[in-house]
Amino acid sequence: MFVIKRLGVLCAAAALALAPAGAAAAVEAPAAPPIAAQPSQQDTQFLQTIHQVNLAEVAMGNLAQQNAGNQQVKDAGARFSADHTELDKQVQQVASNLNVSLPNQPTAEQQATMTQLQGLTGNEFDSAWVTAELNGHMQTMQAVDTEIAQGSDPQVVQLAQTAQPVIQAHIDLLVSLAQGLGIAVPSITPSPGGTVTPAPGATTTTPAPGGTPTTPSPGRTSVTPGPGGTETLTPEPEVS
């Protein structure tokens, strides 16, 4: 009888000793981490594109402060550099959140434009810089509008919505500069809330996909994109 009781006590003690270990093992078992959704191709491409735009615009803004002859162009360059620096901080944060790799330099076309502008100074630089910036900002606005319409990740769409008024304000400023410098301004369809109005007699070309404008009406100024997006202004002959 004593032996049976002793065996019962030993079994109970063994059960108590094993119970905490089993409970602890159950508690410590890690839960499977949730699988993060991958951003769409549209969202990824926009993040990479707007990052390269920001890199180029910071460099273009610095170049304007060095080479421009017009103080307003210098001031515009300083503003563009500052605005795109701040915008790119947000781009890098969103890209980091979504594990999107960003390029480390502007596109080959953007670099070619900057190389071309580096050899110019004064009034010649001012005209070429404003024209190149108009082209670049119009293309950027198209990318922003596309992301707002077709993007799927809320963070990236919000980023595009944040960028939209910044880019629009830059376009408005560039149009004003172009008018003051006597540069032909392509017709621009402003985004909602935009206030772009081409000057009287300005070019009425509408850039097609890829940046190639349509042929202007006789008597107006044709705008022919040059290397890296810089346009060459050629007066069209009057038609009798």
Disulfide bonds with the S-S distance in Angstrom:
none
